[in-house]
Amino acid sequence: MHRAGREIHYPPIVDLLDPYILLVHQGMVEQMFIDDLQERGIEVKRNTAFMDFAYGSAKSAALEVTCAVDVTHSKRTMRTSFVVGCDGAHSAVRKSIPGATPVGASSDAIWGVLDGQIDTDFPDLWSKAVVYSEEAGSVLLIPRERNLTRLYIELKPESRGSTSRDELSQEFVMHRAQEIMHPFELKWKTVEWFGRYQVGQRVATKFSDERGRVYIAGDASHTHSPKAAQGMNTSIHDAWNLAWKLNLTVRKLAKPALLATYEHERRKIAQDLINFDYEHANAFASGDSANLANNFRQNVRFISGIGAEYEPNVLNVNNKAMSGSGVAGGDGSSSSNGGGGLRPGCLPPPAKATRYVDANPIDVQLDIPMLGQFRIYFLCNSVPAARPFLDTVCGLAVSGSSFVGRISAAANASYTLQPPAAAPHDEFVRPARYTPVSGLFTFALVAGGDKGGFDMTDLPAALRDSAWTIYLDDVPHLDATGKGCTQKWLGGLSAGEVAVVVVRPDGYVGTVRVWADGGDRERGVEAARWLDEYFDGFLEA
């Protein structure tokens, strides 16, 4: 046996402030969600299996959902506005949606999975490692918490004879792993979990019913091999993408176009995942180390999550002014952000800034907690120079004469009647700091220069009241690339330019635009109109 090569998980193409790999199993992540729900007075009910659903007589009437409850499997009917099936590869919810069929293929390969503490003289135990034996197959070793190691063990058809998947015992799988790892010793001190699976790469033809009332997410909508840590990660992002859209829909703040983007966005990601996984799994099984390493390098942005990118739709709106040469357009907009990293439908690059109110350095893309609200960032080099623009656009954004103002008022009324469930640990987050103006929008400012360049009293009311989201772009030396936020996000701004960036509740960039003259109030009027048009595309006041 010889080492064919080494790779790192976070090459420079993946822009990270803290490059590391966190390996935790699904149960730990689930427990965090369960604990948070319990703090908020919400209980997850087990032993309740979905059976079927029926539409009400009216189009908007509640769905009637039939479930089998507890060990007796007695039937129980529930009424609900929406159903979300996160019930795995054999999803009963998916089967209840007409036309939602998994499309793809399965391989003959069967893999065994073992979690436990092992005793071995293999030198790369504490690195993610692939070991290939031409005769016996492949093993993937992944170090885990509490001195555990996960092993994925290939069980080639020719080596297991006529033995079916369910007949492959733990001892058989252990023996195969020892054969592959020879001449290194491999023994188990403890085994916490054992399983078997057959690789199936499929994507459902539909992620929702025709009425937009029943949805599927996670393995219910797509299946693939588990070797690149994409299963739980992709599934959580499915649920996150859907959850904030359902929240606004249930509160009657959204048009049907908003929920329609769920399938448009997440089915594309699922297909991207299957395309990657097909090549990755084949390279893994073939033992072609060069091809496997090349596949990893080509797809490392996607594997990391940074490269999971959405196509244009009503949420992800490109502007012509973003791709020009940097000169002002006839509408007063500018395109000088063409060299920046912000793209609608993508995650913003990590960037550092100083929080004005307490002078602490922060990560701009992470500092504002995700509370189901949009973030509207204003970026400029000089607050005094941009004051006419900021006064105008912020004044209109909180006014009843604008769509943004009206939808904000409707959201505030909704959150007053039905506030988010609170938890004791919210005192460390302080949600009220980030929604002082609106429950639907957090207004933020990233300004060039030092703290002496302006005072809070110089800002329009919407920003003045948002003291915890005013930032100074003055710490480029803290970034891994040595660039400030404005430079990383927009490629820089000229002296008079002002940028407006909308970030969605799930952290993705919605739209970006730069105006050439922050000293012109008319540009502020145009920016307010532009925001109205964007949000009017999918929200309903």
C-alpha positions as CSV (number, residue, x, y, z in Angstrom):
1,M,0.0,0.0,0.0
2,H,1.3,3.5,-0.8
3,R,0.0,7.1,-0.4
4,A,-1.2,8.5,-3.7
5,G,-1.6,12.1,-2.6
6,R,-3.0,14.7,-0.3
7,E,-5.6,17.4,-0.7
8,I,-6.8,20.2,1.5
9,H,-10.5,20.9,2.1
10,Y,-10.3,24.7,1.9
11,P,-8.1,25.8,-1.0
12,P,-7.9,29.5,-1.8
13,I,-10.9,29.3,-4.2
14,V,-13.1,28.8,-1.1
15,D,-13.0,32.2,0.7
16,L,-13.1,31.5,4.4
17,L,-12.5,33.5,7.5
18,D,-12.0,30.5,9.7
19,P,-10.9,27.5,7.6
20,Y,-11.7,24.2,9.4
21,I,-13.9,21.2,9.0
22,L,-16.6,20.4,11.7
23,L,-17.5,16.8,11.7
24,V,-20.7,16.1,13.8
25,H,-23.3,13.5,13.3
26,Q,-27.0,14.1,12.5
27,G,-28.2,13.3,16.0
28,M,-26.1,16.1,17.5
29,V,-27.5,18.6,15.1
30,E,-31.1,17.3,15.5
31,Q,-30.7,17.6,19.3
32,M,-29.7,21.3,19.0
33,F,-32.9,22.0,17.0
34,I,-35.0,20.0,19.5
35,D,-33.6,21.8,22.5
36,D,-34.2,25.2,20.8
37,L,-37.8,24.2,20.1
38,Q,-38.4,23.0,23.6
39,E,-37.1,26.3,25.0
40,R,-39.7,28.0,22.8
41,G,-42.5,25.7,24.1
42,I,-42.7,23.6,21.0
43,E,-42.7,19.8,21.2
44,V,-41.7,17.4,18.4
45,K,-44.2,14.5,18.4
46,R,-42.8,11.1,17.5
47,N,-44.5,7.9,16.3
48,T,-46.9,9.7,14.0
49,A,-46.7,8.6,10.4
50,F,-48.2,10.4,7.4
51,M,-50.7,8.4,5.4
52,D,-52.5,10.7,3.1
53,F,-54.1,14.1,2.6
54,A,-57.2,15.6,1.0
55,Y,-58.0,19.0,-0.2
56,G,-60.8,21.0,1.3
57,S,-63.9,22.0,-0.7
58,A,-62.5,25.6,-1.3
59,K,-59.2,26.3,-2.9
60,S,-57.9,28.0,0.3
61,A,-59.5,25.6,2.7
62,A,-57.3,23.6,5.2
63,L,-55.9,20.3,4.1
64,E,-57.1,17.2,5.9
65,V,-54.1,15.0,6.8
66,T,-54.6,11.4,7.9
67,C,-51.8,9.9,10.2
68,A,-51.2,6.7,11.9
69,V,-50.5,7.4,15.6
70,D,-48.3,5.5,18.1
71,V,-47.8,1.7,18.1
72,T,-51.5,1.1,17.7
73,H,-51.5,2.8,14.3
74,S,-54.9,4.2,15.0
75,K,-55.9,6.8,12.4
76,R,-56.0,10.5,13.3
77,T,-57.1,13.4,11.1
78,M,-55.4,16.8,11.3
79,R,-56.2,20.0,9.6
80,T,-53.4,22.3,8.3
81,S,-52.6,24.9,5.7
82,F,-49.4,23.2,4.5
83,V,-47.7,19.8,4.6
84,V,-43.9,19.4,4.4
85,G,-42.6,15.9,3.9
86,C,-39.1,15.4,5.3
87,D,-39.8,11.6,5.6
88,G,-36.8,10.2,3.7
89,A,-36.1,8.4,0.5
90,H,-39.3,6.3,0.7
91,S,-41.3,9.4,1.5
92,A,-45.1,8.8,1.9
93,V,-45.7,12.5,1.3
94,R,-43.9,12.4,-2.0
95,K,-46.0,9.4,-3.1
96,S,-49.1,11.3,-2.3
97,I,-48.2,14.1,-4.7
98,P,-49.4,13.3,-8.2
99,G,-46.5,13.3,-10.7
100,A,-43.7,13.5,-8.0
101,T,-41.6,10.6,-9.2
102,P,-37.9,9.9,-8.3
103,V,-35.9,9.9,-11.5
104,G,-32.4,8.5,-11.7
105,A,-30.6,5.2,-11.2
106,S,-29.1,2.9,-8.6
107,S,-25.8,1.1,-8.8
108,D,-25.1,-2.5,-7.8
109,A,-22.7,-1.3,-5.2
110,I,-23.6,-1.8,-1.6
111,W,-21.7,0.0,1.2
112,G,-21.5,-0.8,4.9
113,V,-21.2,1.9,7.5
114,L,-19.6,1.6,10.9
115,D,-19.2,4.1,13.7
116,G,-16.9,3.2,16.5
117,Q,-13.6,3.4,18.3
118,I,-10.9,1.5,16.3
119,D,-7.4,0.2,17.1
120,T,-5.1,0.6,14.1
121,D,-1.6,1.4,13.0
122,F,-2.9,3.2,9.9
123,P,-0.9,6.5,10.0
124,D,-3.6,8.8,8.5
125,L,-6.4,7.9,10.9
126,W,-7.0,11.5,12.0
127,S,-7.4,12.8,8.4
128,K,-10.3,12.0,6.0
129,A,-8.7,9.2,4.0
130,V,-9.6,7.0,1.0
131,V,-8.0,3.5,0.9
132,Y,-8.4,1.5,-2.3
133,S,-7.8,-2.1,-2.9
134,E,-8.2,-3.4,-6.5
135,E,-9.3,-6.8,-5.3
136,A,-11.3,-6.0,-2.1
137,G,-12.7,-2.5,-2.8
138,S,-12.5,0.9,-1.1
139,V,-12.8,2.3,2.4
140,L,-13.4,5.9,3.4
141,L,-12.3,6.8,6.9
142,I,-13.7,10.0,8.6
143,P,-12.5,11.0,12.1
144,R,-15.4,12.0,14.4
145,E,-16.0,13.3,17.9
146,R,-15.3,11.3,21.1
147,N,-12.4,9.4,19.4
148,L,-14.8,7.7,17.0
149,T,-14.1,7.0,13.4
150,R,-16.7,6.4,10.6
151,L,-15.9,3.9,7.9
152,Y,-17.7,3.5,4.6
153,I,-16.8,0.1,3.3
154,E,-17.5,-0.9,-0.3
155,L,-19.0,-4.4,-0.8
156,K,-18.4,-5.3,-4.4
157,P,-21.0,-7.5,-6.1
158,E,-18.4,-10.0,-7.2
159,S,-17.0,-10.3,-3.6
160,R,-20.3,-10.8,-1.8
161,G,-21.8,-13.5,-4.1
162,S,-25.6,-13.8,-3.9
163,T,-25.8,-12.4,-0.4
164,S,-28.5,-9.7,-0.3
165,R,-28.0,-6.3,1.3
166,D,-30.1,-7.2,4.4
167,E,-28.1,-10.4,4.9
168,L,-24.7,-8.6,5.0
169,S,-23.8,-8.8,8.7
170,Q,-21.7,-6.4,10.7
171,E,-19.0,-9.1,11.0
172,F,-18.9,-9.6,7.2
173,V,-18.5,-5.8,6.7
174,M,-15.7,-5.6,9.4
175,H,-13.9,-8.5,7.7
176,R,-14.1,-6.7,4.3
177,A,-12.7,-3.5,5.8
178,Q,-9.8,-5.5,7.3
179,E,-9.0,-7.0,3.9
180,I,-9.0,-3.6,2.2
181,M,-6.8,-2.0,4.9
182,H,-4.2,-4.9,4.9
183,P,-1.3,-4.8,5.7
184,F,-2.4,-2.4,8.4
185,E,-4.1,-3.7,11.5
186,L,-7.8,-2.8,12.0
187,K,-9.8,-3.8,15.1
188,W,-12.9,-2.3,16.8
189,K,-12.9,-1.4,20.5
190,T,-16.5,-0.4,20.3
191,V,-19.2,-0.1,17.7
192,E,-22.0,2.5,18.1
193,W,-23.8,2.1,14.8
194,F,-23.8,-0.2,11.8
195,G,-25.8,0.2,8.6
196,R,-25.9,-0.8,4.9
197,Y,-27.0,1.2,1.9
198,Q,-27.2,0.9,-1.9
199,V,-26.2,4.0,-3.9
200,G,-29.2,5.6,-5.6
201,Q,-28.9,8.9,-7.3
202,R,-32.4,10.3,-7.9
203,V,-34.2,13.7,-8.0
204,A,-38.0,13.9,-7.7
205,T,-39.7,15.4,-10.8
206,K,-41.7,17.7,-8.6
207,F,-41.0,19.2,-5.1
208,S,-44.6,20.3,-4.5
209,D,-48.2,19.7,-5.6
210,E,-50.0,21.8,-8.2
211,R,-51.7,23.9,-5.6
212,G,-48.6,24.8,-3.7
213,R,-49.8,23.3,-0.4
214,V,-47.7,20.1,-0.1
215,Y,-43.9,20.1,-0.3
216,I,-41.0,17.7,0.1
217,A,-37.5,18.3,1.3
218,G,-34.3,16.5,1.9
219,D,-34.1,12.8,1.0
220,A,-37.7,12.8,0.2
221,S,-36.8,15.0,-2.9
222,H,-33.3,13.8,-3.7
223,T,-31.0,10.9,-2.9
224,H,-27.3,10.3,-3.5
225,S,-24.2,8.7,-2.0
226,P,-23.2,9.9,1.5
227,K,-19.4,10.3,0.8
228,A,-19.2,14.1,0.5
229,A,-21.2,15.1,3.5
230,Q,-23.9,16.6,1.4
231,G,-27.0,14.7,2.7
232,M,-27.8,16.6,6.0
233,N,-26.2,19.8,4.8
234,T,-28.3,20.0,1.6
235,S,-31.4,18.9,3.3
236,I,-31.1,21.6,6.0
237,H,-30.8,24.2,3.3
238,D,-33.9,22.8,1.6
239,A,-35.8,23.2,4.8
240,W,-34.4,26.7,5.5
241,N,-35.2,27.9,1.9
242,L,-38.8,26.7,2.4
243,A,-39.3,27.8,6.0
244,W,-38.9,31.5,5.6
245,K,-41.1,31.5,2.5
246,L,-43.8,29.6,4.4
247,N,-43.6,32.0,7.3
248,L,-44.3,35.0,5.1
249,T,-47.0,33.1,3.2
250,V,-48.8,32.0,6.4
251,R,-48.7,35.6,7.6
252,K,-50.4,36.6,4.3
253,L,-47.4,38.8,3.3
254,A,-46.4,36.8,0.2
255,K,-47.7,36.3,-3.3
256,P,-47.7,32.7,-4.7
257,A,-44.6,33.6,-6.7
258,L,-42.5,33.4,-3.5
259,L,-43.3,29.8,-2.7
260,A,-42.9,28.9,-6.3
261,T,-39.2,29.8,-6.0
262,Y,-38.6,26.9,-3.6
263,E,-38.8,24.2,-6.3
264,H,-37.1,26.4,-8.9
265,E,-34.1,26.9,-6.5
266,R,-33.8,23.7,-4.6
267,R,-34.4,21.3,-7.5
268,K,-31.6,23.0,-9.4
269,I,-29.3,22.4,-6.4
270,A,-30.4,18.8,-6.1
271,Q,-29.6,18.2,-9.8
272,D,-26.2,19.9,-9.4
273,L,-25.6,17.6,-6.4
274,I,-26.6,14.5,-8.3
275,N,-24.3,15.4,-11.3
276,F,-21.4,15.9,-8.9
277,D,-22.1,12.8,-6.9
278,Y,-22.3,10.6,-9.9
279,E,-18.8,11.5,-11.0
280,H,-17.5,11.5,-7.4
281,A,-19.0,8.1,-6.5
282,N,-17.7,6.5,-9.7
283,A,-14.2,7.9,-9.2
284,F,-14.3,6.7,-5.6
285,A,-15.4,3.2,-6.5
286,S,-12.9,2.9,-9.4
287,G,-10.0,3.7,-7.2
288,D,-8.8,6.4,-9.7
289,S,-7.1,8.7,-7.2
290,A,-6.2,11.3,-9.8
291,N,-9.8,11.5,-11.1
292,L,-11.1,11.6,-7.5
293,A,-8.8,14.5,-6.6
294,N,-9.6,16.4,-9.8
295,N,-13.3,15.9,-9.2
296,F,-12.9,17.3,-5.7
297,R,-10.9,20.3,-6.9
298,Q,-13.5,21.1,-9.5
299,N,-16.4,20.9,-7.1
300,V,-14.9,22.1,-3.8
301,R,-16.9,25.3,-3.8
302,F,-20.1,23.4,-4.2
303,I,-19.1,20.8,-1.6
304,S,-18.4,23.6,0.9
305,G,-21.8,25.1,0.3
306,I,-20.5,28.4,-1.0
307,G,-20.9,27.2,-4.6
308,A,-24.6,26.3,-4.2
309,E,-25.9,29.1,-6.4
310,Y,-29.5,29.9,-7.6
311,E,-30.5,31.1,-11.0
312,P,-32.4,34.4,-11.7
313,N,-36.0,34.5,-10.6
314,V,-38.2,37.0,-8.8
315,L,-35.9,36.8,-5.7
316,N,-32.6,36.9,-7.5
317,V,-32.6,39.9,-9.8
318,N,-29.7,40.9,-11.8
319,N,-29.3,44.5,-12.9
320,K,-27.8,45.6,-16.2
321,A,-25.8,48.2,-14.3
322,M,-23.8,45.4,-12.6
323,S,-21.9,44.3,-15.6
324,G,-20.6,47.3,-17.4
325,S,-17.4,49.3,-17.4
326,G,-18.0,51.4,-14.3
327,V,-19.5,54.5,-15.9
328,A,-22.8,55.8,-14.8
329,G,-25.9,54.7,-16.7
330,G,-28.5,57.0,-18.1
331,D,-30.8,56.2,-15.1
332,G,-28.2,57.5,-12.6
333,S,-27.0,54.0,-11.8
334,S,-23.4,52.8,-12.0
335,S,-21.7,49.5,-12.7
336,S,-18.5,49.9,-10.7
337,N,-19.4,46.8,-8.7
338,G,-18.6,44.5,-11.6
339,G,-15.4,43.4,-10.0
340,G,-16.9,42.5,-6.6
341,G,-18.1,39.2,-5.2
342,L,-21.8,39.9,-4.7
343,R,-24.0,38.1,-7.1
344,P,-27.8,37.7,-6.8
345,G,-28.6,34.1,-6.0
346,C,-25.2,33.6,-4.3
347,L,-23.9,33.9,-0.8
348,P,-22.0,37.1,0.0
349,P,-18.3,36.7,0.5
350,P,-17.1,36.9,4.1
351,A,-16.1,40.5,5.0
352,K,-14.8,42.3,8.1
353,A,-15.9,45.7,9.5
354,T,-16.1,47.6,12.8
355,R,-19.5,47.9,14.5
356,Y,-19.9,51.6,15.1
357,V,-21.8,51.4,18.4
358,D,-19.3,49.4,20.4
359,A,-16.1,49.5,18.1
360,N,-16.0,45.7,17.9
361,P,-14.7,44.0,14.7
362,I,-17.4,41.8,13.2
363,D,-18.1,39.6,10.2
364,V,-20.6,41.6,8.2
365,Q,-22.4,38.7,6.6
366,L,-22.9,37.0,10.0
367,D,-23.4,39.9,12.5
368,I,-27.1,40.4,11.9
369,P,-29.0,37.3,13.2
370,M,-31.4,35.6,10.8
371,L,-34.8,36.3,12.2
372,G,-36.8,35.7,9.0
373,Q,-36.2,39.3,7.8
374,F,-34.5,40.8,4.8
375,R,-31.4,42.9,5.3
376,I,-31.0,46.1,3.3
377,Y,-27.4,47.3,3.3
378,F,-26.3,50.8,2.1
379,L,-22.6,51.1,1.3
380,C,-20.8,54.4,0.7
381,N,-17.4,55.9,1.1
382,S,-18.6,59.1,2.7
383,V,-21.7,59.5,4.8
384,P,-21.8,63.3,4.4
385,A,-21.5,63.0,0.6
386,A,-24.3,60.3,0.5
387,R,-26.6,62.1,3.0
388,P,-29.1,63.4,0.4
389,F,-29.5,59.9,-1.1
390,L,-29.7,58.1,2.3
391,D,-32.2,60.6,3.7
392,T,-34.5,60.2,0.7
393,V,-34.4,56.5,0.2
394,C,-34.7,55.7,4.0
395,G,-37.5,58.3,4.4
396,L,-39.5,56.7,1.6
397,A,-38.8,53.2,2.8
398,V,-40.6,53.8,6.1
399,S,-43.4,55.9,4.5
400,G,-46.8,54.7,3.8
401,S,-46.4,56.1,0.3
402,S,-44.0,53.3,-0.7
403,F,-44.6,49.6,-1.1
404,V,-41.7,48.8,1.3
405,G,-43.3,51.1,3.9
406,R,-46.7,49.4,3.5
407,I,-45.5,45.8,3.6
408,S,-43.3,46.7,6.6
409,A,-46.4,48.0,8.4
410,A,-48.3,44.9,7.5
411,A,-45.5,42.7,8.8
412,N,-45.2,44.7,12.0
413,A,-49.0,44.2,12.6
414,S,-48.6,40.5,11.9
415,Y,-45.7,40.1,14.3
416,T,-47.5,42.0,17.0
417,L,-50.5,39.7,16.7
418,Q,-48.4,36.5,16.4
419,P,-44.8,37.2,17.7
420,P,-42.1,34.6,17.2
421,A,-41.8,32.2,20.1
422,A,-39.2,33.4,22.6
423,A,-36.4,31.5,24.3
424,P,-34.3,32.3,27.3
425,H,-31.1,32.3,25.2
426,D,-32.5,35.1,23.1
427,E,-31.1,37.5,25.7
428,F,-27.7,36.8,24.2
429,V,-28.9,37.5,20.7
430,R,-31.2,40.5,21.5
431,P,-33.5,40.2,18.4
432,A,-35.0,43.7,19.1
433,R,-31.7,45.3,18.3
434,Y,-32.1,44.2,14.7
435,T,-35.8,44.9,14.1
436,P,-36.3,48.4,15.6
437,V,-37.8,49.8,12.5
438,S,-39.5,46.8,10.9
439,G,-40.1,43.1,11.6
440,L,-39.5,42.4,7.9
441,F,-36.4,44.5,7.2
442,T,-33.1,45.3,9.0
443,F,-31.5,48.5,7.7
444,A,-27.7,48.6,7.8
445,L,-25.0,50.9,6.7
446,V,-21.4,50.1,5.8
447,A,-19.4,53.4,5.5
448,G,-15.9,54.2,4.6
449,G,-13.6,56.4,6.7
450,D,-13.1,56.5,10.5
451,K,-15.6,56.9,13.3
452,G,-15.0,60.7,13.3
453,G,-16.3,61.0,9.8
454,F,-19.9,61.1,11.0
455,D,-22.1,60.8,14.0
456,M,-25.3,58.8,14.6
457,T,-27.3,62.0,14.6
458,D,-26.2,62.7,11.0
459,L,-28.1,59.6,9.8
460,P,-31.7,59.4,8.7
461,A,-34.1,58.0,11.3
462,A,-34.3,54.5,9.9
463,L,-30.5,54.1,10.2
464,R,-30.2,56.1,13.4
465,D,-32.6,53.7,15.1
466,S,-30.6,50.8,13.8
467,A,-27.5,51.6,15.9
468,W,-26.4,48.0,16.1
469,T,-26.2,47.6,12.3
470,I,-24.0,50.6,11.4
471,Y,-20.5,49.6,10.4
472,L,-17.2,51.2,9.5
473,D,-15.3,49.6,6.6
474,D,-11.9,50.2,8.3
475,V,-10.3,46.8,9.0
476,P,-9.2,45.2,5.7
477,H,-6.1,43.8,7.5
478,L,-8.4,41.4,9.4
479,D,-9.6,39.8,6.2
480,A,-7.8,36.8,4.7
481,T,-7.5,38.6,1.4
482,G,-6.6,42.0,2.9
483,K,-9.7,43.6,1.4
484,G,-12.4,45.7,3.1
485,C,-16.1,44.9,2.8
486,T,-16.8,47.4,0.0
487,Q,-13.9,46.1,-2.0
488,K,-14.8,42.4,-1.6
489,W,-18.5,42.9,-2.2
490,L,-18.5,45.5,-4.9
491,G,-15.0,45.9,-6.3
492,G,-14.9,49.3,-4.6
493,L,-16.9,52.5,-5.0
494,S,-15.9,55.8,-6.4
495,A,-16.2,58.9,-4.2
496,G,-19.9,59.8,-4.9
497,E,-21.3,56.3,-5.4
498,V,-23.8,54.6,-3.1
499,A,-24.7,50.9,-3.3
500,V,-27.9,49.2,-2.1
501,V,-27.7,45.4,-1.4
502,V,-30.7,43.3,-0.5
503,V,-29.9,40.0,1.4
504,R,-32.6,37.4,1.7
505,P,-33.7,35.9,5.0
506,D,-31.7,32.8,4.2
507,G,-28.5,34.8,3.7
508,Y,-28.5,34.8,-0.1
509,V,-28.0,38.0,-2.1
510,G,-31.3,39.1,-3.7
511,T,-30.3,42.1,-5.7
512,V,-27.6,44.7,-5.9
513,R,-27.4,48.2,-7.5
514,V,-25.0,51.1,-7.4
515,W,-26.0,54.8,-7.9
516,A,-23.5,57.2,-9.3
517,D,-24.4,60.3,-7.3
518,G,-25.2,60.1,-3.6
519,G,-25.5,63.8,-3.4
520,D,-28.6,63.8,-5.7
521,R,-31.9,63.3,-3.9
522,E,-33.5,62.2,-7.2
523,R,-31.2,59.1,-7.1
524,G,-32.7,58.3,-3.7
525,V,-36.2,58.5,-5.1
526,E,-35.1,56.1,-7.9
527,A,-33.5,53.7,-5.3
528,A,-36.8,53.7,-3.3
529,R,-38.8,52.9,-6.4
530,W,-36.3,50.2,-7.3
531,L,-36.7,48.6,-3.9
532,D,-40.5,48.8,-4.2
533,E,-40.4,47.1,-7.6
534,Y,-38.2,44.3,-6.3
535,F,-40.3,43.5,-3.2
536,D,-43.6,43.9,-5.0
537,G,-42.5,41.0,-7.2
538,F,-43.2,38.5,-4.5
539,L,-44.6,40.2,-1.4
540,E,-48.2,41.4,-0.8
541,A,-49.1,44.3,1.4
